[in-house]
Amino acid sequence: MNKKVLVIGGGAAGMMAAITAAEGGAFVTLLEPNERLGKKLNITGKGRCNVTNNAGPEELLSNVPCNGKFLYSAFSRFDGRDTMAFFESLGVPLKTERGNRVFPVSDRAFDISAALERRLRKLKVSIVRDRATALEISSNTIQGVTGTSSRYPAEAVILATGGVSYPATGSTGEGHLLAAAAGHTVTPLRGSLVPLQSAGCAELQGLSLRNVGLAVFENGKKIYTDFGELLFTHFGVSGPLVLSASAHMRHFDKKTYRLEIDLKPALDAPQLDRRLLSDFGKYANHDFGNALNDLLPQKIIPVVVARCGIPFHQKVHDITRPQRETLLQTLKGFSIEIAAPMPETDAIVTSGGIKVGEVNPTTMESKIVKGLYFAGEILDADAYTGGFNLQIAWATGRAAGAAAAKTTKDTTRREAQGGTL
C-alpha cells in the first residue's frame, strides 16, 4: 500500500520534495494556497531563474555561510550538476554563465516551474489549493494536517513553506508557526541578500555604478570584497554587489558596518594618479569641479569634490600634491556608513528558520516529531548569490521527499542491514 505523503508549499523545495516522494512510490498530495505553483521561483534571477551553480558539494558548501555543515549530506547526494541533469531530463536546456551560474537557455524562469508542474502531473501528484492551519500530532508522531477547508491524513508531512522574504508570493512565515507549535525552535528571522540603508546616499539616488570594487568593513576590519554593479537609492544602496555583500553583514545588533567603493578598480593607485595628472593637464585652466567629467559620472562629481575637500572652483593648475593624494584616496575608497539592512520583506532570501540541530541532516526529518520533514528556505541555512540558495531547495527537497516516501518496511530492512536512510 502506497504511503501517504503531504507536502505543504508549492515552491522550489516543495515541488522537488513532492516529485521525489512520488517517484519513490508514495501517494502524494501537494498543498498550496496560491493559484499557481512556483510563484517566487518565477521571479528569481529577474525572471531568468538562476537554477543552480555548476558545482560539486565542496564548492557549494563554501558558499553557504550559515549552517553549511548541515547540508553536507544533502549536497553530497544531489549537487549542482545533479540538478542540471534533473532539469535537462525534464526537457529544459540549460546554460552556464559567469561564476558558474546556471540558467535556462530560454532565459525564462517559467520554463523551470512549468517543467516541475508537468512532472508532478505525470506522477499523479494531487495538487490542492488550500492552506495548512495546524499539524495533527499524536504521541510525537505526525497524523496529518488541518487545512482551511479540509483535513488531510498523512503518514509523512513535508513543510516547505519558505521564509518571510517576498510575502506576496506566499512566503509569510506560516510554516515557522506550524513548526513552533510542534515544539521546534525557530531562530530569529531576518533578510539576507537584501538592500542596505544609509543616510548619506539621497543625493546619489538613481545612480548606477558598473565595474566598481566593493569592500565590507565590520568594526573597521575588512571582511569581504567583490566586483560588479551597484545602485544608489532613496534609502541607501542596492544592486548585485550590495545584495551579495549583505550576506556577510549578520550582526547589526552588536557591530558596525561600512562599505568602501573603489570607483576605478582597473587602475591601481600609481596608475590612477597618472590618469589624474593627464586629466589635470588637459583641464589646467578650469575649475577643479569641471575637471572630473572624463573620469566620473556627472551625478557623483559634486559628492567626490565635497569629500576630498578641494574647493569646487579652485583652478586645476593650483591643486597641490597632498590635495591630489586626498582625491586619490576618495576615488579608491568612497565610504558609505550602513545603518541597517532593509526589512525581511525586501530580501531575496531569509536567514534564520528551523534550528538545524533539531533536524536529521540526512533525511530532513524532525528529531522531535516522527514523520515531519523540512525542506528549503524554512530551514536555518542560507547562501550567497549565484544559484546556491535554490540548490539548497533542490537538495533538501530531494532528501526530504526520498526519506518521507520510505515505508516502515523499507526502514526496518535498511536498519537491519546497517544502512542509513
N, C-alpha and C positions, 0 to 999 in steps of 0.2 A: 504494500500500500504506500502510495506516494506521501512523503512528509509535507505538511502544510507550513509554508514559509510566508510570512508577511513582511514586506519591505515598506517602510514609511519614508517617503520622499522620492520624487521622480527627477532628481538632478543627476549629475555625472556618476556619483558614487552609488546612488540608489538604483539607477538603471543597470550599471555594471553588476551590482550585487544580485539583482533580480535575474539577469541573463545567466549569470554563473550558477545560481541556485537551480534555475530551470534546466540548464544543461546537465546539472548533477542529478536530475530526476525528480526534483521537488515540484509540488503543485504550488505555484507562486501567485500571490496577489500583491499588486503594487498600489499603494495608497498615495494619491497626490491631489491636493485641492485645486491646483491651477488647471486652466483649460488645456494647456499644452505642457508636455514634458520638456525638461531641459531648458527652462526659461532663462536661467542665469547662464547656462552653457552657451546659449545663442548670442550672448552679448560679450563673451570673453574675447580678448585679443582684438578689441574694437570691431567685433563681428566676424573676425577671421578665425578665431579659436586656435590658440597655441596649445595643441592637443597634448603634447608631452615634450620631453627633451630626449634627443637621440643619445642616450647614455646608459651605462650599466649601473649596478647597485651602488658601488663606491662613490661614483661621481654624483649620483642622485642624493646620497646621504650627506655629502659635503655641502649641498645646497639647502639643507634643512637645519636651520639654526635652533629650532625649538623641538626637542624630543626626537631627534633623528634616530637614535639608537632603537627606539621603539619600532621604527619602520624597517629595521634590517631584514627581518624575516619576510615581510610583505614584498619589499623591493627585490630580495634575492629570488623570489619565485615569480615576480611579474615586474620587470623593469621597463625602461622607456622603449627598448627595442621590441619587447613583447607587446606593448601597447600598439606600436606601429604595425606589427604583424597582425594583431587582432583587427584593427580598423581596415587594413588592406584586405583582409579576408572577408570583410563585410562590403567590399566594393568601393572603398573610399581611397583614392590615390593620395599619397602624402608627399611632402617635400621638406627638406631640412634647410633652414636658413642660418643666418649669423647666430653664433652662440649655441649651435645645435638645436635651435628652436624648431619644432615640427608643426607644420600647418597643412590643412587640406590643399591640394593643388588648386582647387577652385577658389580658395580664399573665402569660403562660405562656412561659417560655424554651423549653419542649419544642416549642412550635409552630414555632420557628425551626429547631431541629435536625431536626424531622420534615419540614419543607419541603425542607431541603437533602438529606435522605436520599431523599425521593421523587424529587427531580430527578436525583440520582445513579443511581437505579434506572431511571428513564425513559431516561437516556442510556446505559444498559447498562454502567455502570462496575462492574468486578469488585471486590467487597469481600471481602478475605481476612483472616481472623483469624490474624495471625502477627506476630512481632516481628523487625525487621531487626537483624542482628548484625554485618554488615560491608558496606561498599560495595565493589563489584568495579570496579577501575580498571585500565586498560591504556593506556600512552602518554599519560597525563594526560587520558584520556577515559573517561567512565563506561560500564560494560558491563552493569551490573545490580546486584542486591543479593542477599546471602545472608541467609536468614531462619532461624528456629529449626527449621522443618520442610521448607523447600524453597529452591530458587534461583529468582530472578526476573530473567531477562534483560530489559534495557530500554535504549532509546536516550537516555532522559532520566529523571532521578530528581529528585524534589522533596522536600527534607527539611522537614517541617512538624510536628516533634515537640514543639513548645512549649518552655517554660523549665524551671524547677525549683520553681515555686510549685504548691501543691495536688498533691503527688506521688501521692495516692490516685487522682487522675483519670488518671494515666499520664504526667504531666509529671515525668520523673525525670532529665532531663539526658542521656539516651542519645543523642539527636541530636547534642549537642555533642561527645560522644566519637567518634561516627562522622565528624563533620566534622574534628575534630582529627587523627584517623588519616589523613585525606585531605590533610592539610597546612594546614588552616585555623587561624587564630588565634582562640581563644575568650577574650574579655575577661572579667575577674572577674565572677562571678555573685553577685548579691545581691537582696534583696527590694525592691520598690517598691510603693507603695500598701499599706503594712504598718503594723500597730500598733507603738507605741513603748514602750520600757522606761523606767521611772522609779522610783527607790527611795522617793519621798515620797508615794505615792498609795494605799497599802494601806488606810488608814482611810476612804477615799472609795470603796472597791470597790463596784460596783453602781450608783453614782450616774450618772444620765444627765442631761446639761445640754442643753437645746434653746435655739435662738435666742441663742447666745453668739458673741462675736467671738474670733478666734484670730490671733495674730501669731507668726511664727517668727523667732528671732534666731540668726544664725550668727556666732560670735565677737563677740557683742554688737551686731551690726548687723542691723536688721530687713530680712528678705529676702522675706517673704510674709505676706499677710493674707487671711482668709476669714471666713465667717459660716455658722453652721449648728449641727450637733449633734455632741456627743462623749460618750464613755463612759469612766468610770474603772473599771479592772480590778485584779486582784490583782498584775499585773506592771507596770502603768502606765496608758496611755491608748489608746483605740481610738475607733471610730466614723467616720462620713463625713468630718468635719473633719480628723481626725488622719491618715486614710489619704491624703487629698489633700495635706496638709502634708508627709507623709513623702517625697513625690516630689521635694521641694526640698531634702531633707537627705541629701546624697550623699557627704559627706566626713567620716564619723565617725572615720576613721583619723587625721585631722590637724586637725579643727576641733571646736569645742564648740557644742552646740545647746540652746536654751531656748525654751519656749513661754510665752506670756502670754495668759491668758484674760480677756476683757472680759466680766464676769458680767452687765453691764447695758448692752449696746451701743446700745440705743434711747435712752438718756439720755446727753447729754454731761456733762462734769464739773459745770458750774453747775446743770444740771437735776437731776443725781443728788444734789448737795449739798442742794438744796431738798427733795428727797424724803426725805433723811436727817433734815433738820430737822423735817419734818412727822411722820415716824415717832417721832422723839425726843420731840416734843411729846405725842404720844399715849401713849408709854410713859415719861414723865418720871420717875416714881417707881419704875420697875422696874430690875432688874439689866440691865446692857448686853447680856449674852448672850441675854436673852429679848426684846430689842427689835428683833431682826432677823428675827423669824418671818414678817413680812409681806413681807419683801424677798428672802429666800433659802430654798432647800430646807433642811430641817432638818439633813440629814446634813453639809452643808458649813459650817454656822454655827460649830461649835467650831474648825474649822480657820481660818476667817477671823478669828475672835476671837483665836486664838493668834498669827496672823501680824501682825495690826495692833498687837499689844502692849497693848491696852486690857484691864485685868483683867475677867474674866467678870462678877464680882459688883459692879463699880463701878456706882453709880447713874447712870442716863442723864442726870439733870439736872446731874451733876458733870463730864460729859465736856467737855474743852476744845476750842477750835477747832483747835489743832495735832493733837490726837488724832483729831478728825473728818476732817481732811485726810489723815492716815495711813490711816484706814479707807477713805476715798475712793480712794486710790491702790491699796490692796489689791483693792478691788472692780473697778477698771478695769484692773488688771494682775496678776491672780492667776498667779504664776510657777511653772513646772514645769521642773526641770532634766532633760534627756533623756540617759540613759546610752548607749543603743544602740537600733537597730531590733530587732524580733523576728526570728527566723530566716526564711530564704527560704521555708521550708515554710508559714509563716503569711501570706505575702504574696499579694496578688491577682495581681500580675504580676512578672516577672523583669526586673531591669535587668542589662545585660551580655549577652553572647552572641557570635555570629559577627561578627567585625570587619567593619564595613560597607565599609571600604576595599578588601576582597578580594571584593566582590560588585558586579556591574553594577547600578546603580540603576534602569535602565530595564527590564531583563529579569529581574532577581534571579538571574542565572546566576553561578556561581563564576568568578572570574578565574584560578583555579588548576586546576580540573578541568572540562573541557568536558562539557556535558550535565548538570552538577549544579546544582540550583537550591535556593533557600531561600525560606521564607515564614513570616510570623507571629512569634511570641514567641521563636523560636530566634535571631533577629537581634538585634543590639545596638541596639535602638530601642524606647523605651517612652514612654508619655504619661501625662497626668493622668487623673483620673476623669472620666466624662461620656460614655462610648462611644468615646473616642478610641483606646484600645488594641484594641478589636475592629475599629475601622476600619482600623488598621494590618494586622490579619489579613486582612480582606477585600481591601484594596487590593494588598498584596504577594502574596496568593494568586492574585488575578486576573492580576497581571503575570507571575508565575511560570508559571501554567497556560497563558496565551496564548503565551508565548515557548517553553515546552517542547513545545507541540504543533506548532510550525512545523517543516516538513521541511527538509532541506538544500536542496531545490529552491526552497522559499519564500525561504529565507535568501539564496541566491545571487541570485535575481531582485530582492529588495529592495535588496541591496547594490549591484547593477548600476545600479539606479535612483537610488542615492544616499540611500535611505531608511534608517530605523532600525527595529529590531525592537521 
